[in-house]
Amino acid sequence: MLQGEGAGHVGLTGLTLDGGNIPLPQRRGLVHCAGGRDIRITDCAILASGGNGIWFEQVSGDVSDNIFTGIATTAVVSFDALGLIVSRNTILGTKRQRHRDFAHRC
């Protein structure tokens, strides 16, 4: 799990992040960031998360052109975004029938 609080100008590009289906705590993601500015996750593969793929709280930035595979809960969760673009992502092979691909609350 990659975690950051109050981070700024962080980019993940071209990485493969494999959670190994290890269960994650509630309200956590394989990538977890709270209070971040200009967080960019592009062209990554996020695999086998035992919870959410990405969990953001009060984050601005861009989540684009990623592939999410085998995510147990939700691919991308964002609460109280401060200017977040989520686009052109591919979500495959979700674990739960009632899986949500993207959850956002303003």
Wavefront OBJ file of the C-alpha trace (Angstrom):
o trace
v 0.000 0.000 0.000
v 1.273 3.471 -0.921
v 0.083 6.140 1.494
v 0.521 9.904 1.712
v -0.975 12.761 3.704
v -0.608 16.381 2.685
v 1.565 15.420 -0.280
v 1.940 17.745 -3.239
v 3.081 17.356 -6.842
v 3.345 13.562 -6.684
v 3.159 11.411 -9.796
v 2.937 7.672 -10.344
v 3.431 6.737 -13.985
v 3.899 3.376 -15.678
v 3.908 1.326 -12.459
v 2.329 -2.034 -11.685
v 0.936 -2.142 -8.142
v -0.158 -5.634 -7.082
v -1.963 -5.951 -3.748
v -1.835 -9.753 -3.756
v -5.514 -9.864 -2.665
v -4.418 -9.056 0.899
v -7.428 -7.564 2.730
v -7.122 -3.822 3.367
v -8.641 -1.934 6.301
v -11.970 -0.146 5.804
v -11.717 3.196 4.001
v -8.291 2.408 2.553
v -6.954 1.774 -0.928
v -3.874 0.206 -2.423
v -3.002 3.843 -3.178
v -4.241 6.095 -0.364
v -3.889 9.870 -0.168
v -5.499 12.489 2.070
v -5.091 16.215 1.617
v -2.925 15.969 -1.495
v -2.483 18.552 -4.244
v -1.650 17.785 -7.866
v -1.581 14.002 -7.394
v -1.243 12.282 -10.779
v -1.656 8.563 -11.393
v -1.329 7.709 -15.078
v -0.598 4.650 -17.202
v -0.454 2.330 -14.180
v -1.810 -1.173 -13.582
v -3.482 -1.568 -10.198
v -4.083 -5.257 -9.526
v -5.565 -7.581 -6.914
v -6.400 -5.009 -4.264
v -8.030 -6.596 -1.234
v -10.065 -3.397 -0.807
v -10.247 -0.270 -2.946
v -7.812 0.477 -5.735
v -7.379 4.205 -5.034
v -8.777 6.109 -2.036
v -8.588 9.918 -2.058
v -9.801 12.461 0.488
v -9.525 16.184 -0.339
v -7.221 15.587 -3.298
v -6.703 17.455 -6.556
v -5.055 15.950 -9.607
v -5.558 13.399 -12.349
v -6.249 9.643 -12.503
v -6.085 8.666 -16.182
v -5.301 5.800 -18.543
v -4.902 3.190 -15.797
v -6.002 -0.450 -15.751
v -7.708 -1.788 -12.618
v -7.985 -5.583 -12.403
v -9.356 -7.786 -9.613
v -10.317 -4.964 -7.254
v -12.310 -6.270 -4.264
v -14.399 -3.160 -3.579
v -14.211 0.019 -5.710
v -11.603 1.035 -8.276
v -11.470 4.761 -7.381
v -12.989 6.443 -4.327
v -12.825 10.219 -3.854
v -14.284 12.279 -1.003
v -14.361 16.089 -1.046
v -12.218 16.414 -4.179
v -10.582 19.770 -4.851
v -10.369 19.451 -8.635
v -9.887 15.835 -9.632
v -9.992 14.458 -13.179
v -10.808 10.743 -13.494
v -10.818 9.640 -17.125
v -10.001 6.892 -19.632
v -9.461 4.163 -17.032
v -10.221 0.484 -17.689
v -11.758 -1.705 -14.993
v -11.716 -5.503 -15.441
v -12.527 -8.616 -13.414
v -14.053 -7.109 -10.313
v -14.552 -9.374 -7.302
v -18.077 -8.385 -6.222
v -21.246 -8.555 -8.292
v -22.412 -5.171 -7.021
v -19.051 -3.517 -7.578
v -18.911 0.226 -8.121
v -16.293 1.493 -10.532
v -16.053 5.025 -9.169
v -17.419 6.666 -6.056
v -17.285 10.403 -5.499
v -18.767 12.639 -2.856
v -18.498 16.443 -2.916
l 1 2 3 4 5 6 7 8 9 10 11 12 13 14 15 16 17 18 19 20 21 22 23 24 25 26 27 28 29 30 31 32 33 34 35 36 37 38 39 40 41 42 43 44 45 46 47 48 49 50 51 52 53 54 55 56 57 58 59 60 61 62 63 64 65 66 67 68 69 70 71 72 73 74 75 76 77 78 79 80 81 82 83 84 85 86 87 88 89 90 91 92 93 94 95 96 97 98 99 100 101 102 103 104 105 106
